[in-house]
Structures are given as structure tokens and as C-alpha cells.
């Protein structure tokens, strides 16, 4: 554990503040500890855009609302403390297209980690699909079943 982390070695994990996103953060911190690498937690707030003549003017169907003031740094610190993980973790909040921002953040990373709400089939959202298709590093999708099986509290 006392191995020094390489300056450029890092895992990028995307979260949206949901339980699935937090499971991805938990998995990434565990993996970062095992690899002795830095973990970068990225939350992307989508830009609002108008759809003229629509009741979905500001929040198109399927978009997850990230509540204003979500305590990203505090939540990540809580998870890190629960895991007793001695690993460097940084947090950043970006605004823009979630897939584009995550791909940009993951450029040069060892891994890109995302949460996936589905565990029953190989189908996931548009952000995960874009990241899997276009990432320049391996991408890990943490399903609820995998998060439970590989958590420190699992039997």
C-alpha cells in the first residue's frame, strides 16, 4: 500500500449522484487502491436546452436531474472513508454533454468506470454506449449485481 502512485496513472469514474453512480465510485476507489493509482470522480451537469413547443422544454425524456448543490466531494469522502482507502481521489464537476465530457476526462486514463442501472441484460443508456464505443481506454460498467459481489462487505 505504500507504493507511490504514478503521476499520470489514474482511473476516471463518472457519476450522476444516483445509487448506481455511487456504486461505480466505490468500485473505482477499490480498484484504484489495488492498482495504486489516483481516482478522478467526474460529475457532468448536462446543459439545458429548449425544445420549442414541448412540455419537455428543459428536461428531455430520460434525462436524470442532478440536484443543484449535490455534495459530490462530501459523498466521495464518505465512500473513501467507509472503504478505509488510502488512495488519492479528486472530484470535478463539468457542464456539457455527459458522454463528451467523460470521454475528454478519460483521455489518457487507465480505466473509465461508469455505473449501470441494469444487471439483467446487456443494454445501457446513451452515455454508457457512447463511452464504450469511443473511449481510448478500457471501460468498466458496474452493474448492481457486480457492485454487491465485489463490495468489501460481500460474503
C-alpha positions in Angstrom: 0.0 0.0 0.0 2.9 2.3 0.5 3.8 2.2 -3.2 3.9 5.6 -4.8 1.2 6.3 -7.3 2.4 7.3 -10.8 1.8 10.9 -11.6 -0.1 10.1 -14.8 -1.7 6.9 -13.7 -5.4 7.3 -13.0 -8.9 5.9 -13.1 -11.7 8.2 -14.2 -15.2 7.4 -12.8 -18.4 9.1 -13.9 -21.2 9.6 -11.5 -24.6 11.3 -11.6 -25.3 11.3 -7.9 -27.5 8.2 -8.1 -27.0 4.9 -6.2 -25.6 3.4 -9.4 -23.2 6.2 -9.8 -22.1 5.9 -6.2 -21.5 2.1 -6.7 -19.3 3.0 -9.6 -17.3 5.4 -7.4 -17.0 2.7 -4.7 -15.7 0.2 -7.3 -13.2 2.7 -8.8 -11.8 3.5 -5.4 -11.3 -0.2 -4.6 -9.6 -0.7 -8.0 -7.5 2.5 -7.5 -6.3 1.2 -4.2 -5.4 -2.2 -5.7 -3.5 -0.6 -8.6 -2.0 2.2 -6.6 -3.4 4.9 -8.9 -5.2 8.1 -8.5 -9.0 8.2 -8.9 -10.8 11.1 -10.6 -14.5 11.4 -9.9 -16.4 13.3 -12.6 -20.0 14.6 -12.4 -21.3 16.2 -15.6 -24.3 18.5 -15.4 -26.0 18.5 -18.9 -26.6 21.9 -20.4 -30.2 22.8 -20.5 -31.6 23.4 -24.0 -35.0 24.3 -25.2 -37.2 22.1 -27.3 -39.7 24.6 -28.9 -43.4 23.7 -28.4 -42.7 20.9 -26.0 -43.6 20.3 -22.4 -40.1 18.8 -22.1 -38.6 22.2 -22.9 -35.8 22.0 -20.3 -35.6 18.3 -19.4 -36.0 15.9 -22.3 -37.3 12.4 -21.6 -34.8 10.2 -19.9 -32.5 12.8 -18.5 -31.6 12.3 -14.9 -31.8 15.5 -12.9 -28.7 16.2 -10.8 -29.9 18.2 -7.9 -28.3 21.6 -7.5 -25.9 21.5 -4.7 -25.2 17.8 -4.8 -22.4 17.4 -2.3 -20.0 15.4 -4.6 -16.8 15.9 -2.6 -18.6 15.0 0.7 -20.2 11.9 -0.8 -16.9 10.7 -2.3 -15.1 11.4 1.0 -17.7 9.4 2.8 -17.3 6.4 0.5 -13.5 6.6 0.7 -13.7 6.7 4.5 -16.1 3.7 4.6 -13.6 1.7 2.5 -10.6 3.0 4.6 -8.9 3.5 1.2 -5.6 5.3 1.2 -5.8 6.4 -2.4 -5.7 9.9 -3.9 -9.2 10.9 -5.0 -10.1 14.2 -6.8 -13.5 15.4 -7.8 -14.7 17.7 -10.6 -18.0 19.0 -11.8 -18.3 19.7 -15.5 -21.1 21.1 -17.6 -21.8 19.9 -21.1 -22.7 16.7 -23.0 -22.1 13.9 -20.5 -20.6 11.4 -22.9 -18.2 14.0 -24.5 -17.1 15.3 -21.1 -16.5 11.9 -19.7 -14.5 10.9 -22.8 -12.5 14.0 -22.6 -11.8 13.4 -18.9 -10.8 9.8 -19.6 -8.3 10.6 -22.3 -5.0 9.0 -21.2 -6.6 7.2 -18.2 -6.1 3.5 -17.4 -9.8 2.9 -17.0 -13.1 4.7 -17.4 -15.7 3.4 -14.8 -19.5 4.0 -15.1 -22.4 2.8 -13.1 -25.1 0.8 -14.9 -28.7 0.5 -13.5 -29.3 -2.7 -15.4 -28.0 -6.1 -14.3 -30.3 -8.3 -16.3 -29.4 -7.6 -19.9 -26.6 -6.1 -21.9 -28.4 -2.8 -22.6 -27.4 0.5 -21.1 -28.0 4.2 -21.7 -26.8 6.5 -24.4 -23.9 7.9 -22.3 -22.5 4.5 -21.5 -23.0 3.4 -25.1 -21.0 6.4 -26.4 -18.3 5.9 -23.8 -17.9 2.1 -24.6 -17.8 2.9 -28.3 -15.4 5.9 -28.3 -13.2 5.6 -25.1 -9.5 5.4 -25.7 -9.1 3.3 -22.6 -10.8 0.2 -21.2 -14.3 0.9 -19.9 -15.9 -0.8 -17.0 -19.7 -0.8 -16.4 -20.5 -1.6 -12.8 -23.9 -3.3 -12.5 -25.8 -3.6 -9.2 -25.0 -7.3 -9.0 -21.3 -6.8 -9.6 -21.2 -3.9 -7.1 -22.7 -6.2 -4.5 -20.5 -9.2 -5.3 -17.3 -7.2 -5.2 -18.0 -4.9 -2.3 -15.9 -5.2 0.8 -18.9 -6.2 2.8 -20.0 -9.0 0.5 -19.8 -12.5 2.0 
